[in-house]
Amino acid sequence: MAAYFDGIEKIQFEGADSNNPLSFKFYDANKILHGKTMAEHLRFCRLLLA
């Protein structure tokens, strides 16, 4: 299935003021909340989508 997404770049965090419809507005994977990054807090989401 990875070949299907070869032409698509990784979606980036651009902030709430971004006009790019294909960007994260509030999710910053590297932002630290309560001692963990957002990616660590939401790791279970990847398991649900797999």
CNS distance restraints for C-alpha pairs under 8 A (distance, minus, plus):
assign (resid   1 and name CA) (resid   5 and name CA) 7.42 0.50 0.50
assign (resid   2 and name CA) (resid   6 and name CA) 6.50 0.50 0.50
assign (resid  11 and name CA) (resid  22 and name CA) 6.69 0.50 0.50
assign (resid  11 and name CA) (resid  23 and name CA) 5.63 0.50 0.50
assign (resid  11 and name CA) (resid  24 and name CA) 6.99 0.50 0.50
assign (resid  12 and name CA) (resid  23 and name CA) 5.43 0.50 0.50
assign (resid  12 and name CA) (resid  24 and name CA) 6.07 0.50 0.50
assign (resid  13 and name CA) (resid  23 and name CA) 5.79 0.50 0.50
assign (resid  13 and name CA) (resid  24 and name CA) 4.52 0.50 0.50
assign (resid  13 and name CA) (resid  25 and name CA) 6.18 0.50 0.50
assign (resid  13 and name CA) (resid  26 and name CA) 7.40 0.50 0.50
assign (resid  13 and name CA) (resid  27 and name CA) 6.50 0.50 0.50
assign (resid  13 and name CA) (resid  28 and name CA) 5.67 0.50 0.50
assign (resid  14 and name CA) (resid  18 and name CA) 5.76 0.50 0.50
assign (resid  14 and name CA) (resid  23 and name CA) 6.12 0.50 0.50
assign (resid  14 and name CA) (resid  24 and name CA) 6.11 0.50 0.50
assign (resid  14 and name CA) (resid  25 and name CA) 5.97 0.50 0.50
assign (resid  15 and name CA) (resid  24 and name CA) 6.79 0.50 0.50
assign (resid  15 and name CA) (resid  25 and name CA) 4.45 0.50 0.50
assign (resid  15 and name CA) (resid  26 and name CA) 6.09 0.50 0.50
assign (resid  16 and name CA) (resid  25 and name CA) 4.49 0.50 0.50
assign (resid  16 and name CA) (resid  26 and name CA) 6.28 0.50 0.50
assign (resid  17 and name CA) (resid  25 and name CA) 7.53 0.50 0.50
assign (resid  18 and name CA) (resid  23 and name CA) 7.66 0.50 0.50
assign (resid  18 and name CA) (resid  25 and name CA) 7.00 0.50 0.50
assign (resid  24 and name CA) (resid  28 and name CA) 7.46 0.50 0.50
assign (resid  27 and name CA) (resid  38 and name CA) 7.33 0.50 0.50
assign (resid  28 and name CA) (resid  38 and name CA) 6.64 0.50 0.50
assign (resid  29 and name CA) (resid  37 and name CA) 6.33 0.50 0.50
assign (resid  29 and name CA) (resid  38 and name CA) 4.95 0.50 0.50
assign (resid  29 and name CA) (resid  39 and name CA) 4.75 0.50 0.50
assign (resid  30 and name CA) (resid  37 and name CA) 5.42 0.50 0.50
assign (resid  30 and name CA) (resid  38 and name CA) 6.32 0.50 0.50
assign (resid  30 and name CA) (resid  39 and name CA) 6.90 0.50 0.50
assign (resid  31 and name CA) (resid  37 and name CA) 5.36 0.50 0.50
assign (resid  31 and name CA) (resid  38 and name CA) 5.88 0.50 0.50
assign (resid  32 and name CA) (resid  36 and name CA) 5.28 0.50 0.50
assign (resid  32 and name CA) (resid  37 and name CA) 4.25 0.50 0.50
assign (resid  32 and name CA) (resid  38 and name CA) 6.30 0.50 0.50
assign (resid  33 and name CA) (resid  37 and name CA) 5.96 0.50 0.50
assign (resid  33 and name CA) (resid  38 and name CA) 6.62 0.50 0.50
assign (resid  36 and name CA) (resid  40 and name CA) 6.05 0.50 0.50
assign (resid  36 and name CA) (resid  41 and name CA) 6.63 0.50 0.50
assign (resid  37 and name CA) (resid  41 and name CA) 6.46 0.50 0.50
assign (resid  38 and name CA) (resid  42 and name CA) 6.15 0.50 0.50
assign (resid  39 and name CA) (resid  43 and name CA) 5.81 0.50 0.50
assign (resid  42 and name CA) (resid  46 and name CA) 7.71 0.50 0.50
assign (resid  43 and name CA) (resid  47 and name CA) 7.24 0.50 0.50
assign (resid  44 and name CA) (resid  48 and name CA) 6.50 0.50 0.50
assign (resid  45 and name CA) (resid  49 and name CA) 6.38 0.50 0.50
assign (resid  46 and name CA) (resid  50 and name CA) 6.12 0.50 0.50
